[in-house]
């Protein structure tokens, strides 16, 4: 009788995906997002979501400037991922001149952005967890949001209002995501640290769900 084949541990990217699946699903299926994408809320709700994301991505990308040389986080900080300039063009289109003076973060948004900033300052691997949950989501499910937004609110195809979801510098999103997952698989930290990263991914999705919940309070379905 031949000896059983040794079991191969799953790649870390698969571990993260599977471990955070429940939290990811809860965020995707929030009432606010279901109503928004189901056409039960107007463009004002979409604009407020875009405004809140601006605060989240400013936290991510301000930190990127200081983490570029970090051996753990640095390899993930690809310039073609940056979203803040696109968000600002979208907000100019959606909210008009002076939107910066009128913008304000919801409490959940402020907590989310602060968590990212703290991770960037104290724990680069934790920052990677937030980077992963946001940018790979944008490259995947974000494309569904873009298509619905264009149709529901007559926004120009891949133009102002939806530029956040358009990655012009990434010609092959599938290949890019594959390379990103390979970086995750090779994350240069030990097993205990990887377990902490998995939990931080779960926390990132929870924070996202809290943001959607607060937006749902601002924009009840009857609106």
Secondary structure, DSSP 8 states (H G I E B T S, - for coil): -----------HHHHHHHHTHHHHHHHHT-HHHHHHHTT-S-HHHHHHHHHHHHHHHHHHHHHHHHHTT-TTTGGG--GGG--HHHHHHHHHHHH-TTHHHH----HHHHHHHHHHHHHHHH-HHHHHHHHHHHHHHHHTTHHHHHHHHHHHTT--TTSTTSGGG--TT-S-HHHHHHHHHHHHHT-SS-HHHHHHHHHHHHHHHHHHHHHHHHHHHHS-TT-
